[in-house]
Amino acid sequence: MISQNILPVAALASAAMAACPLSIQITGATNHVAQVALTNTADEAITVFKGNTVLLDHATKDLQVADASGKTLPFEGSYVKYRRIGIAPEMFQTIQPGETVTKEVNTATTYRLAGVESAHVSALQGFHYVTGNTAPTSLKDTEFCEATSNSVKIIPDQSKVAAEHLSARAEPAFNSRVQKRSVKFSSCSTSQTSTLTTAVNDAISMSSKASTAAGSAAYYFTTWFKSTSVASKVQGIYNSVTGVQTTSPTISCTDTYRGCTDGSALLYTVPSANVVVPCPSNGFYSFPELADNCADDDYDKGGSILHEFTHLYGTDDYAYGQTAAKQLSAAQAAANADTYEIYAGSVRLGGCSS
């Protein structure tokens, strides 16, 4: 299995960002299904981007689960990449002052709970939001904050946890008489394979050049990663993407894990399965191969694949876009997939500070 380098929550708690107008609490649990309450603690309405939060029913990292000894269990869900501009209003939810929205989150979907008699669950959520009732169309128009919750004990129902795990939707084994160490394409048309091959090659090339640049903190390295103290970690992840062929991930052109069905996801990655899925009909294939400027607009194909590949080597989705990325601490930036994409673009374009 590919090694994971997820930083512990405690190491990520020092980010300088706006005080959060949203609080999150685990109010209870039925077996391994947690009840999560999100409350607007501000005096005005707050409109929240639902991506990568409990407000959207994707198998994302909404909760953290630790076993009875306190050891954090490996996350085995998906990392989903959402559109940054032209966002549909349905991707936002308005919460009125004092209002509480409650959602149920099945921890068995994203954590392997078979054989786990009891565990503790907590939440760490990053919110992109605006004040008021009107949904923006771009993430760069939002503010960003984090909220953490209490911890609640859960008793997993062993008769259900295996069937409810994301792996129950597993990608079929790649069929080939010749198995070689390379990126594999599953259920892709000739056109899709050609497009994705080009994007993979661009992601590898960009990562190689970004790793070299990171070694000398060139091209606004500290604008995006904050400190040269994380340069070694950053170079390690870029080097892993440069060598991605040796770990033989699969890029699937079918929505095996049902992450594309509501139309909001562009791509997603399931690191525990070593699989990347560009959603067939949600916009990825209409992106340019490579962006031609530093504008904080939507993604390109090469950068998107680079972003997804970094998830295979331990990155998370703490923040999307340049505005939110600049609010992260050095530790968070070094674990944030979008920051890797932004900096690789900065290197390719000769330096982007905004």
N, C-alpha and C positions, 0 to 999 in steps of 0.2 A: 504494500500500500504506500502511496505517496506520503511523505512526511508532512505534518501540519505544524505551522509555526504561529498559531493564534496566540496573541498576547492576552494575559489575564486581564479581567475587568479592572482590577486594582491599578494596573499599570496605565490604564487609559482614563483615569478619573480626573486628570489635571488640566484638561483642555480649557482654554479661556474662551468662553462663549456666553451668549446672552442667558440670563436667568430664564428658566423654562416656565412658561405659563400653563404647562400640562403636568399633572402628576399621574403616576401609575401605581396600582396596587394589585396584588394577588389576593382576591377576597375569599377564595376557597378552592376546593378541588373535588371532583367526583372521580375516584380512582386516579387515573393519570391525565384527566382532562381538567385543566386549570381555568378558573374564572378570573378574567383580567379586567380591571376597571380603570378607565382613562377619564380623568376629570379636568375640566377647564377651571383653573384656579384664578384666572384673570377677571377683570371687571368688564371685559369686552368679548365679543364672539371671536373665536379662533378657528380658522379654516386650515385643516391639516392635510398634507399629502399622505395618502394611504400606503404608498409603496414602502416595503420593508418595515411595516408596523403590524400590530395585531389587527388593524382595521381592514386589512386585505387578506383574503384566504389563500395565501401562498405558503409553501413550506420553507419560509425564511427563518432567520435566526432571531426570533422574537423573544425567546426565553432561554435561560441558562439552567441546566440541570446538573446537580451534584449528587453523588451517591451518599449512602449513610455515613461514610467516613469523611465526607467533605470533598472528595475528589471530583473535579468537573468532568462530566462525560463528554466524549467527542461529539461534536455537532455533525449530523449526517443528513441534513436537509439541503436546500438549494440556495444559491446566491442569484438574485434576479436583477437584471439591468433594465431600468425603466427609461422611457423617453424624458429628456430634459426640457424640450420646448414643444409647443403645439400640444400641450397636455390636455386631455379631455376633462371637462368639469367633474365627471364621474370618479376621477382619480383623487378627488378631494372630499373631505367631510367637514362640515361646519359644526362646531360644538359651542353651545351658548354658555354664558357665564354661569358657573356653578353646576352645569350639566355633567352627568357621568354617563359614559357609554361603556357597556359591558360586553365583552367578547369571550368565547370559549376557545381555548387553544389546546389541541391534542399533542401532548409532549411526545407521544409514541411515534408520531409521524417523522420527527426530526432527530430523535435520540433512540438508541437501541436499548430498550428496557427489558428485554427478555432476560430473566434470571435476576433482575434487580427487585429486591423485596420492598424497599422504600427508598425515597429520594427527596431532595429539596429543590424547589423550583423558584426562580426569581426572574425579573425582567430588566433588561437594559435596552431602552428604545431611543433612537435618534429621530427627531421630528423636523421636517421642513414645513413651515407654516407661515401664514400671514394673519394679521389682525383684521377682523371684519368678516363679513358674510360672503364676499366675492372671491371666487377661486381664480388665481392667476393662471396664465398659460405657460409660464416658464419657471423653472426652479431657481433661476438667478434672482427672481423677484421675491423669494421667500427668505425668512430667517431660519436659523438652525439652532436646535438645542437638544440636550439629552436629559432623560429622566430615568431613575432607577427605582426599583420596587423593594418591598419586603420579600422574605422567603417563606414558603409554605411547604409543608410535608405532603408528599403524594404517595399513594400505595398503588403501583401499577397493577392492572388486571392482566395476569399472565395468560389468560385465555384469549386476549385480544391484541396484545402489543405487537406480536410478530406480523399479523395480517395488516395492521394499521401503519406499519413502517413504510417509508418512502420506497424502500427496496422491493416492496411487493409489486410495484409498477415497473420492475427492473427492465433495463435495456437488454434485449436479446444478445447473446454472445455473438461477437463479430465472426462472420463466416468467411473463411479463406483457407485454402490449402496451404498457402505460404504465409506464415506469421513472421513479420519483421517489426523491428522497433521503429515505429513511425506514427504520425497522426493518422488515424483511420477515419473514414467517412462511411456512415451507416445510413442506408435508405435515401441516399442523395441522387438526384438526377445528374446527368453529365454536366449540365449548366451549373448546377449548385456546386458540384465538386470542383469545377474550374474556378468559380468565384471564391470558394472557401480556401482552396489551395493558395491562391494569390494573397488572400487576407492572412493566412497562416505565415506565409513567407514574409509579408510586411511586418507582422507582429514580431517575428524572430529578429529581423533586421533592426527594427526600432529598439527592441530590448537590448540587443548587443551594443548599439551606439549609446543608449541611455546608461547602461552599466559603466561604460568607459567614461562618460561625462560625469557621472556621479562620483567617480574616484577623485575628480578635481573640483567638485562642487560647481561645475560650469552650468551655463544656461539656466540661471535662477533656481539652482538646486534648493537653497535655503528658503526661497519664497514658497516652495511647495512642500518640502520635507522638513523645513523649520531649522534643522540643525545638522551639522556634519557628523554629530555623534551617532546618527542612524545610517550613515553611508554604507557601512559594511553589510547591514541587514538588507538595505535597498539593493545593493549590488548583487547580493545572494539571490534575491527573488528575480531580478532581471536576468541573471545568469541561468536560473532554472528555466525561465521562459525561453531563453536562447537555446537551451538544450531540450526543449519540450518533446522533440521527436523521440528521445531516448526513453521517455516514460509512457509512450504509446496511448495517449488519450483518444477517445472516440468523439468525433463531432457528429451528432445525430440530426438528420433532417426531418425527423418525425418527433412529435411532442409526447415522448414516452412517459414522462413524469407529470404530464398535464399541467405544466406551468404556463402555457401559452393561451389557454382556453378563453380567458376573459378579455384578451386583446391588449392588455396593458404592458406585458413583458416584451422586450426586444430580444433578449437572450437570457439564458440562465445556465448555471453550472452546478453539477452535483459532484463535489470533490470525492466523496466516499465511493462513487462509482467511476470516477475518472472520465466523466462525460460532460460535454458542452453541447447545448441545444440553441442554435439560432432559430427563433420562432419563424416558421415558414411564411406567415402572412401578416406580421405585425410591424414591418418597416425596415428590418435590417437590410434586406436585399436592395432597397432603394437608396441606401446611403452611398455617398461617394467612397471610393476606395481609401483616399487619404484627404483630410481637410487641407485647404490651401491657405488658412489664416489662423490666428490665435483666438478668434472670437469664441465666447462661451456659449456656443450653440449646440446643436445635437451632434451625435457621434459620427465617426466614419467606420468603415469595415475593419481596416487594419487595427485601429486603436481599440475597437470593440473586442476583437479576438484577443488582443494583448490583455485587456482588462479581465476577460474571462479566464485566460490562462493563469493569471496571477492568483486566482482563487484556488487553483490546483496546488499551489505552494504556500497557502496559509493566509492570504489576505481576506479582509472582511469588506462590508459595505457600510462604513460609518457615515459617509457624506457623499453627495453627488454634486458635481459642478465646481467651478472655480471659487465661487463665493463661499460656499460651505467648506470646501477643502482648506481654505486659508484660515478657518477657525479651529482646525484640529491642532492638537499638540504634536510634537515630533513623533512620539510613540504611536499615536493614532494614525498620523500621515503615513508612517512606515508600514502600517497594516491596512491601508485603505486602497482598494483596487482603483478607484477613479484617480487618485493622486498619481499612481504609476502611469496611467494612461495620459494624464495631463502633462506630466514631466517628459515622458517619451515624445509627446507632440512638441513640447518646447524645444527639445534637442533637435528634432527633425526640422523644425521651422527656423532654427537659429536663435531661439530665445523668446519665451513668452512669460511676461510678468503678470498678465491679467487676461 
